[in-house]
Amino acid sequence: MPTRICMLLMAVILLAPICIALEPDSGPASDVKEVRQLIERYMKAVDTVDLNLLSQIWSRSSESSFIYPLGEEHGFDAIEQHVFQDVMGGMFSARDLQTQGVTVHVNGKAAWSEFHWIFHARMRKDGSAVTTRGVETQIYRKEAGRWRLVHVHYSEDRKGAP
C-alpha cells in the first residue's frame, strides 16, 4: 500500500505542471495581435539595440517608465539612453531575448502583457557569457489609433517559466 501511495504522489507531482493552464489572451483579436507584434519588435530592439525600432514601440509620453533591478527610468529619452544604450548596448556585445508564456489582455485603450523571459548575452568587457531569467509586465496605451508601450516592470524569475 505505501508503494502505491508513493507512486500516486509522484505521478501527481510530475504531472501537475502540465495541468496548470496559462490564462488565455483577452480582448479584440486584432488588438491582441498588434500588441503581440509589439512584443516581437521589442525583443528585436533589445537584441539589436535598434533605436529607430525602439522609437516605433514606445510612447513619447513623459509618463513612460521602466522599472528594473538597476533602477527606474522615466520618459522615453531616459529609457532609450539608460536601458538601451548604456545597459543593452554598453554592457553587452551580443544579446538574445527569448519569451515564454506570453499573455495579452486588452481593455479599451489600455492593454497589458505578462511573460517570462530568458536573456542570453555576452559581456562586452571580457566576452563572458551570461544568462538571466525574468518575469515581465508591459503596459500599453492606444495613441492616435496605434498601440504604444508606456511601462515595463521586470524582475528576476525565481520560479521559472510556466
Summary of the structure (lengths in Angstrom):
residues: 162
radius of gyration: 18.7
end to end distance: 33.0
largest distance: 66.5
contacts: 449
relative contact order: 0.17
helix: 38%
strand: 41%
